[in-house]
Amino acid sequence: MDSWITGPAIYAVLWWLVIFMVLPFGVRRPELHELEKGQEPGAPVKPRMLIKIIVTSVITGVIYGILYLIFEAGWISFRE
């Protein structure tokens, strides 16, 4: 990676892509008897966001590491 800002920028873009892929995992909609007044019926019962953020960070770290090795090895170059 050429610049000190390139690495974190690539990581941030990858992180957001992965979080949107991880968000639907384990989602359960509430049953009709579980709904409270004013509650959105499509809202998940237990979103478990902390677990999803940790999983997203680990997956993104692995993908970023693989991409870093590919770019540093010279297998893919955007300069030529």
N, C-alpha and C positions, 0 to 999 in steps of 0.2 A: 504494500500500500504506500502510495507516494506521500501523502500528507497526513499529519496527525489528526486531522478532522475526518478524513475519508473512512477510517476504521469505525469510529463511533457512529458515523452517519449510516454506513452499511448495516451495522448491528441494529440500529434503531429501526430502519426500514424492515429488516428481517423480523425483528421482534413483533412489530405491528402485524405483519403478514401471518406470523405463526399464532398470535393471540386470537385472531379472527378464525383460525382453523381449529383452535383448541376450545373456544368458548362453547360450542354446542355439546361437547362431551359430558355425559352424565346429567343432562338437563331433564327435569321431570316437571310437567305442568301440574298445578294443583287440581284436585278433584272438585266437583261442584260444591260438596259439603265443606270443603276446606277454605273456600273463598270468603273473605270478609267484605263488608260494604266498601265500595270504591276501589277494590283491588283489581288490577289488570289480570284477566284470566290467562294471558299468555306469559306472565312473569314466572320464572322458575321458583320452585319451592326452596331449594338450597343451592344457590349459585356456586358456592365453594370457590370464590375468586382467588384467595390466597394460594390454594393448591394450583389453580390454573396459571397464576402468574409465575410460580416456581417452575412448573412444567414447561411453560413457554420460554423462560429464561434458559433452562437446561437445553431444550431442543435448539433454541437459537444459538447458544454457545457452540453446540456440536456442528451445526450447519456453518457458522462463521469460521470455526476452526478448519473445517474441510476446505472452504473457499479460500481462506488465508494460505493454506498449504498449496493449493492449486496455483494461486497467483504467484506466490514466492518461488515455486518450483519452475515457473515459466511455461507451464503447460498451456496456459491461456494468457495472452497479452493483448492489452488494448492499445499499445504503443505502435505496433507494426501494422 
